[in-house]
Amino acid sequence: MSEATTAVFGRDRIQYKTHEQILAMRRAGLVVANALDAVREAVKPGVTTADLDEVADRTIRAAGAIPSFKGYYGFPASLCVSVNAEVVHGIPGKAVISEGDLVSIDCGAILDGWHGDSAFSMVVPGGDSVRAVEDQALIDTTEAAMWSGIAALKVGGRLGDVGAAIEDRVGGRFGILEDYVGHGIGTEMHMAPEVLNYRTRDRGPKVRAGLCVAVEPMLVAGSIETTVLGDDWTVVTNDGKRAAHWEHTVAVTEDGVWVLTARDGGQAALAALGATVTPLA
């Protein structure tokens, strides 16, 4: 789940984790990975967004965890399900998934007091083939930008390197949402520091071992101007153009990074980017 940006880096309030705490976060991250796998399998024409929420809730609770989102500042569900022009924070309900929809799913879980947070976007099979190609390009660029941002995380670097890498990977092809950003994560879902998805003059705090963050670019096919609907949650593009959202929770160690919500720790995606990926012992 993204955080509304205040464009202030929390340099003095960052929670750095021990190795044991990162291992605990990995367990929470795998609960999220399992829930998202189950939801991805369930996405098909005719199901409602509430049906998808039920799948995630059931999977999370079966693992002995609880949903991070449900009850968070009054959010009523375990998933954010955002469809087409909805960017993030869509509330599951009676809306029916149709062929050709671009669906973004965001999920969080708490296990033993530690949070995991991850998101993906997909095109529902069927529908207009030209639209599907355009939507898939948006989705693929968003995912690639996320991995580029993760690859920029390293001890001694700057947190702002993440946003710079994301912006470079997008290359101006799509709009990068600026009002909602990534965030620190640990004993709370949203913590310092903010993780911007674009380059700024302030390169942010130095990256230290024990930093855990959620990297989550949100890209749009048109203008980056958005509106929050009357439910006080769902963010939509003003021009009605489509949006995509990808997110992973990442831990930085002395020796590299490990993606806590990816089954392989991010090894496959990050190897091609030259990043050092260090499995947790």
Buried (B, 14 or more C-beta within 10 A) or exposed (E): BBBEBEEEBBEEEBBBBEBEBBBBBBBBBBBBBBBBEBBBEBBEBEBBBBBBBBBBBEBBBEBEBBBBBBEBEEBBBBBBBBBBBBBBBBBBEEBEBBBBBBBBBBBBBBBEEBBBBBBBBBBBEEBEEEEBEBBBBBBEBBBBBBBBBBBBBBBEBBBBBBBBBBBBBBEEEBBBBBBBBBBBBBBBBBBBBBBBBBBBEEBBBEBBBBBBBBBBBBBBBBEBEBEBEEEEBBBBBEBEBBBBBBBBBBBBBEEBBBBBBBEEBBBEBBEEBEBBBBEEE
